[in-house]
């Protein structure tokens, strides 16, 4: 269970009413990827749904039933986190932006090379070029989209080349099942 000082507000406004829960900002991202990985007791600071968390006002059970279809806490939390908004502190948002920027830089450094030297660009060169282009990472947008946007911004600043390699493997029949499971996403054609 997260402390009240570290918890952030997740809010859903529906039917003219507001419903709030206090959640751990780090576990919310994990929950959004896979709700089964996070225990409800670890996610919530207080096992309660509020109409105004700061004032300590609770909604009636009729209001919960009308909006969420249930008074069950897990159902209400699920709906609030899926459809509502999460308010982060400035420090938490800055940390998430920095982490996302590092992921974007790392992804570009792993896949792009300098066409002159055929070597990967150093992380610092990519970071400096993104700062020069005033690229801002958004912690809530998908990585693929942001990497694509960053590459489009970087192309006029530094030369980038993306090399794809096609490999062919001969695999004995007894090992085919295990190998196909490993390479399923990157295979183009089975032979």
N, C-alpha and C positions, 0 to 999 in steps of 0.2 A: 504494500500500500504506500502510495506517494504521500509526502507531507503536504499540508495545506499551503505552505510557502512556495513550494515548487510546482504546485498544480496550476493548470490553466483552465479557462472556461471553454466548454463546448456548448454551443447554443443552437437551438432550432426554433424558428418563429413560424408558427402554423396556426391558422384559424384565428388570427388576432391575438394569440397568446404566445408567451415565450417559455421555453423549457430549457433548463441548463443543468449540466453536470460538471463536476470538477475532475479532471483527468490528468494523467502523467503525459506530458508532451512527447517524451521519448517513446513510450509504448504505443501511442496513437498511430505512429507510422508503421510499426510492426503489426498492429491490429489491422490497419488498412490493407496490408499485403496478405495477411492470413489471420482471420479472427480466432482460429483455433489455437494459435501459438501463445495467446495472451489470456491469462486468467482475469476474470472480471474484478476480483478483489485487488489484484495488482494494478489494474488500469485506473480504478476510481480512487479518489482521495476519501470520499464519503459515499457510502452505498445509498444514495438518495437522488431523486430527480427534483429540481427546484424550479419554481416560476421566477424567482429572483434570488440567486445564491448569496449575494452580498447582504440582502435584507433578511435572508433565512425564510423566505416565503415558499410554501409547498403548494403544488397544484392539488386539486381535489382528485379523488380516484375516478370520478365521472369524466373529468377533463382528460385524464390519462387514457381512459378507455375509449373516449371519442377520437382522440388524435392518433394514438398508437395501436388501438385495437386490443390493448391488454394493459394490466397494471403491473405486469412482470417487469422487474428491473432490467433484465438482460435484453428484452424486446425493446424497451424504451431507449437504452443505451445504444443498441444497434442502429436504431432509426436516427437518433440524434447525431451519431458519428458519421453515418452514411450521407445524410441529407443536410446536416447543419454545418456551421462554421466553427473553427477552432481559433481562439485568440491566443497568440503567443506573445511573450515578453520580447522586448527589443534584443536582449542578449540571446535568447533562444532562437529568434529568427536569424540574427547575424551568424550564429553558429551553424544553423541549417544551410544558410546561403554559402558560407565558407566550405562546408563539407560537399555541397553539390558542385561548387566551382572546382574543387580538387578532383571530384569524380569526372567532370567534363574534361579537364586538362589531362587526366590520366588516360581516359578513353581516346582522346585525340593523339596523345603521345604513343599509345600502343598501336594505333592503326595507320597513322600518317607518317610519311618519310619526306626527307628533303630530296627533291629530284636531282640536284647536283651531286650530292655525296652518297645518295642511296641509303643514308643512315636516318634513324628516327630523330625528330627534333627534340632537344632537351625540354624538360618540363618548364624551366624558367623562361625559355624563349616563347613558348606558347602562352604562358601566364602574362608576360610583358606585352605580347601582341594583343591579347584580349583586353588588358587594361588600357592600352593605347586606343583600341577600338571602342572602349567604354561598354563592353559587354557585361550585362548583369544576369547572374544566374537566378532562377526562380526555383525554390525548393519544392514547389507543388506541381510543376510541369514535368512531363515525362523526360527521362534522360535522352532518349533517342531524338526527340524533337529539339532539345537544347543543343545536343552535339551537332546536329545538322545545321542549326542556326549559327552556332559558333564557327563551324567550318566555312560557311558562306561568308561570314564576317572576316575570317582570317585569310581567305584566299588572296585578296588584294594586298595584304600586308606581308605575309610570308608565303613562300612557295610550298604547296602541299601536293603530295602524290599518294594515292591509295593503291596498294598492290594487292590483288587477290590471287591466290594460288590454287590451282586444281591439282589434287592428288588422286592417284589410283592405288587401290590396295587389292591384293589377292589374299583372301581369307579362307582357311579351310572350313568346310561345312559345319564341323562340330563347334567352331568358335563364332560362327556368323551371328547368332542371336545376341551374344554379349556385345559384339562390336557394333551391330546395327543399333542397339540401344544407346551406345555412347555417341554415335555419329548421326543419329536420326535427324537432328535439326539442320545439319550442314550437308547432308547427302542430296545430290541432285537426281541421281538415277541408280537403281539397283541393277547389278549385272551378275 
